[in-house]
Amino acid sequence: MDPSVTELVAGPDHLGGVEHGYPTTAVPPRSGPVPPKLEIVLPIQGAQESELNERSYRDEPSDLSPGTPVPDEDSVVFSKLTYLGCASVNAPRSEVEALRMVSILRSQCQMPLDVTLSVPGVSEGTVRLLDPQTSAEIANYPIYKILFCVRGHDGTPESDCFAFTESHYNTEIFRIHVFRCEIQEAVSRILYSFATAFRRSANKTPLTAKAPPLTPDSDVFTFTVSLEIKEDDGKGTFSAVSKDKDRQSFKLRPGMDKKIVIYVQQTSNKELAIERCFGLLLSPGKNVKNSDMHLLDLESMGKSSDGKSYIITGSWNPNTPQFQAVNEETPRDKFMYMTTAVDLVITEVEEPVRFLLETRVRVCSPNDRLFWPFSKRSYTESFYLKLRPMENTERKSNSDTLYEVVSLESETERERRKTTASPGILSSGSHGSMVPSPPEDDEEEDNDEPLLSGSGDVSKECGEKILETWGDLLSKWHLNLAVRPKQLPALVRSGVPEALRGEVWQLLAGCHNNDHLVEEYRTLITKESPQDSAITRDINRTFPAHDYFKDTGGDGQDSLYKICKAYSVYDEEIGYCQGQSFLAAVLLLHMPEEQAFSVLVKIMFEYGLRDLFKQNFEDLHLKFFQLERLMQECIPDLYAHFLNLGLEAHMYASQWFLTLFTAKFPLYMVFHIIDLLLCEGISVIFNVALSLLKTSKDDLLQTDFEGALKFFRVPVPKRYRSEENAKKLMELACSMKISQKKLKKYEKEYHTIREQQEQQEAPIERYERENRRLQEANMRLEQENDDLAHELVSSKIALRKDLDNAEEKSDALNKELLITKQKLVESEDEKRRLEEESAQLKEMCRRELDKSESEIKKNGSIIGEYKQICSQLSERLEKQQTANRGELEKIRMKVEGCEKCSILFSKEGRLKVLSARKEGSEEDTDEEKEALKNQLREMELELAQTKLQLVEAECKIQDLEHHLGLALNEVQAAKKTWFNRTLTSIKTVTGAQGKESV
């Protein structure tokens, strides 16, 4: 969890009290409550002298306001307790942090409150604080909101104390409540009562049980889901890939096997039990459809070793076709999106819950250096799961579900919804995506408008050789952080790569191991600052040109306010000084606020910036004197010109020294100056100041008093919006040699002159000088007031313009909405009309189909009868032929058996020709021949008739087959004709409607 504001309250939150801040840590909790000692004697109450102070109440839960008597409930009541107070905690399940809070509150509580504690015996109950005299309820805490209980260790002053943590109000704030027992042994019995309630809450819920009632602040369950991508490092293991600090995108290499690791942790409300993960899905792109998601192979799932998170690991082969888009090298100035989804089954929730993560990725060249130290390697998103309790009748049998999902919203969606609802307010990003944006208008130098602070774009691109050089240097430096590498100053003079500035600045300032300042910062931000109004006023005009700081109430301004407030409390002598916010903003752009505060403290104390604000700004006047002496030596003509004009260094260089050039100059130049400051010390201000004066000398020599002041205020900062001009200026500054011996000489001269002035100066002259100084200060303040007034008017005009644009856009959207509604009504009418036509067409199709089926049946019966007739004729023909063949065979047998007939006929049945010599015999047989001829003719005639019948039968068969073909064609034609008619009617209706709409 991100560190939150820690506040300690002397009593219950509804009783008020003074807040104090203390550092917090997040350490995993150890084992549970201490086992009870059964031989203990509890404190007694009134007449119950010899009994344990336990009173049983009937289970009649109800919500009561403080001050009313407690209803009967199954609970154990403990008296003679003292309530020591409550405090916000970052790690509600950390025993170390809880014990530290117990120690702090026990030693510092000034207003202890005597209370009676009622601990329920079931998980559906409520812990109540009661007034010992009236038994009226002071406060109550539902068991399902209590996260952790702890007692003081034996042998310590806190051994008579115990405490519990609970989810407070909006379920995203955790508080610890601390109590002290008059009898030390009672602590174990109290913790045993808590353990009993917790243990019962872990049992399976009976079917008749009801879900705990959700109050307005407890219907939302917050989850933190983190995504980590691991790649095969070629050594048999998988290492987490790093992320671009500028675009917050994962840096992948093509062709490498990868793993997706998801960490799910519930951070608020009653803890829900995650049963299993039944799907880990991945897809290239953003806003993808469910059908485009691809299932990964699950390798493992289960709780982490400390039991806080549920971890799912899946393997990802990027060489598969569906992941080709995230396996090809991405251009250096581009990135792409990747969507990951994890489906979880939660015991108490009716339906599965899907957490969807959309992240940026960039596929780098295999030669790129991907694993920089301190780079973030995971993407984290918060989700807000809203649940509704289910009634007994709604639950499925044999089910433990208590809730159904109402909505699931991510932090990104919530911010986007807020932005959509308020177009004039832009959501600010996190530190990881803080990329300075260029000014919207590229103003010319002759424009009278000064350059807004926070202007300019700083590129994160850097040459590979430079990155390799810095990488080697950082690797050596981390081996011995106490000694700076020899090549470091030369590299810093060329500028630290933007991607490494956060790490290098912390190392240069010696804040690499500054945990005590980090802890102290968390305490300081909870305290009140006497300069709160001045801080708030300056925050709104710090870096207004930068996206991260321009939104009132945004993340950037909030972090900036915390740092300035913490420093004002930390440094009681100096407090907050005007201009500190600009330096703090520069640091915030490169590191988290705790580390930024540590570096700010180092710069103020160890680099001498704090001395400029001490002793009536005496050290600042010394710096002005030294600058003028350096001008006299290096730029004598410009020094003489300023002397003639009466232009002194404090009139134009105050902001340079007090804000280290961070207030008005472009960010590229500002970041390089901070590089040099942290490496070489505050004397680099003289180098940069002299370089500015040298490069602007020709222009300044042409100006008068007012023109010179305006030139310093407007054209000088704008001139270095060009990165090339800024580089040349910084090269000139680095080439100047200003020895400390010379500065010491000027310091001694300054003090000598000051002493002489004080000795020689008459009171009237001193007062006149002071008056002149005040007049000059007044004039400067009036000028600043005019500038602020002008900025205010400009801001109002811009705001009015944005508001007008928003109203115009709103009107246009309303018109589009009306048009869309009208189109929707017309579409619904068209839909109804088409549905009616569709019904009519269906009815017509049904009738035609019925008619076609009846015709098909009729034709089928006719065809069957034709086939039956043909079959009968064929059988009759075959029988006749068989009979004829048998009759012929009989005749042939008779002819062969007859001596006379065998002479006349051959074996083939043909008539033989007789010679003339047998004339006598022929005459004898003429009559018989004639009879045989007649019989033969009759047989031939009968054969011819049989053949004729066969031909007629074949003709009838062909005729029947022809009729069958015609019938089939008619059926097919009938079908086509109906279909064509249907299509024609549809086209006709559609064409008529199109003409009507035209």
HELIX and SHEET records of a PDB file:
HELIX    1   1 ASP A   13  LEU A   15  5                                   3    
HELIX    2   2 GLU A   95  GLN A  108  1                                  14    
HELIX    3   3 ILE A  143  LYS A  145  5                                   3    
HELIX    4   4 PRO A  157  ASP A  160  5                                   4    
HELIX    5   5 ALA A  186  SER A  201  1                                  16    
HELIX    6   6 ASN A  290  ASP A  292  5                                   3    
HELIX    7   7 PRO A  321  VAL A  326  5                                   6    
HELIX    8   8 ASN A  392  GLU A  394  5                                   3    
HELIX    9   9 GLU A  411  ALA A  421  1                                  11    
HELIX   10  10 HIS A  431  SER A  433  5                                   3    
HELIX   11  11 GLU A  464  LEU A  479  1                                  16    
HELIX   12  12 LEU A  488  ARG A  493  1                                   6    
HELIX   13  13 GLU A  498  LEU A  500  5                                   3    
HELIX   14  14 ARG A  501  ALA A  509  1                                   9    
HELIX   15  15 ASP A  515  LEU A  524  1                                  10    
HELIX   16  16 ASP A  532  ILE A  539  1                                   8    
HELIX   17  17 ASP A  555  TYR A  570  1                                  16    
HELIX   18  18 GLN A  580  LEU A  588  1                                   9    
HELIX   19  19 GLU A  593  GLU A  606  1                                  14    
HELIX   20  20 ARG A  610  PHE A  613  5                                   4    
HELIX   21  21 GLU A  618  CYS A  634  1                                  17    
HELIX   22  22 PRO A  636  LEU A  645  1                                  10    
HELIX   23  23 ALA A  649  THR A  659  1                                  11    
HELIX   24  24 LEU A  667  GLU A  680  1                                  14    
HELIX   25  25 VAL A  684  THR A  695  1                                  12    
HELIX   26  26 LYS A  697  LEU A  700  1                                   4    
HELIX   27  27 PHE A  705  ARG A  713  1                                   9    
HELIX   28  28 PRO A  715  ARG A  719  1                                   5    
HELIX   29  29 GLU A  723  SER A  735  1                                  13    
HELIX   30  30 GLN A  740  GLN A  760  1                                  21    
HELIX   31  31 PRO A  763  GLY A  897  1                                 135    
HELIX   32  32 GLU A  899  LEU A  904  1                                   6    
HELIX   33  33 ALA A  916  LYS A  918  5                                   3    
HELIX   34  34 GLU A  919  SER A  997  1                                  79    
SHEET    1   A 6 GLU A  19  HIS A  20  0                                        
SHEET    2   A 6 LEU A   8  VAL A   9 -1                                        
SHEET    3   A 6 SER A  75  VAL A  89 -1                                        
SHEET    4   A 6 LEU A 113  PRO A 120 -1                                        
SHEET    5   A 6 THR A 126  LEU A 130 -1                                        
SHEET    6   A 6 GLU A 137  PRO A 142 -1                                        
SHEET    1   B 6 GLU A  19  HIS A  20  0                                        
SHEET    2   B 6 LEU A   8  VAL A   9 -1                                        
SHEET    3   B 6 SER A  75  VAL A  89 -1                                        
SHEET    4   B 6 ILE A 173  CYS A 181 -1                                        
SHEET    5   B 6 CYS A 161  HIS A 168 -1                                        
SHEET    6   B 6 ILE A 146  ARG A 151 -1                                        
SHEET    1   C 5 PHE A 238  ALA A 240  0                                        
SHEET    2   C 5 VAL A 220  ASP A 232 -1                                        
SHEET    3   C 5 LYS A 258  GLN A 266 -1                                        
SHEET    4   C 5 SER A 309  TRP A 316 -1                                        
SHEET    5   C 5 ASP A 297  LYS A 303 -1                                        
SHEET    1   D 4 PHE A 238  ALA A 240  0                                        
SHEET    2   D 4 VAL A 220  ASP A 232 -1                                        
SHEET    3   D 4 TYR A 379  PRO A 389 -1                                        
SHEET    4   D 4 TYR A 403  SER A 410 -1                                        
SHEET    1   E 5 SER A 249  LEU A 252  0                                        
SHEET    2   E 5 VAL A 353  VAL A 363  1                                        
SHEET    3   E 5 MET A 336  ILE A 346 -1                                        
SHEET    4   E 5 ILE A 274  PRO A 284 -1                                        
SHEET    5   E 5 HIS A 294  LEU A 295 -1                                        
END                                                                             
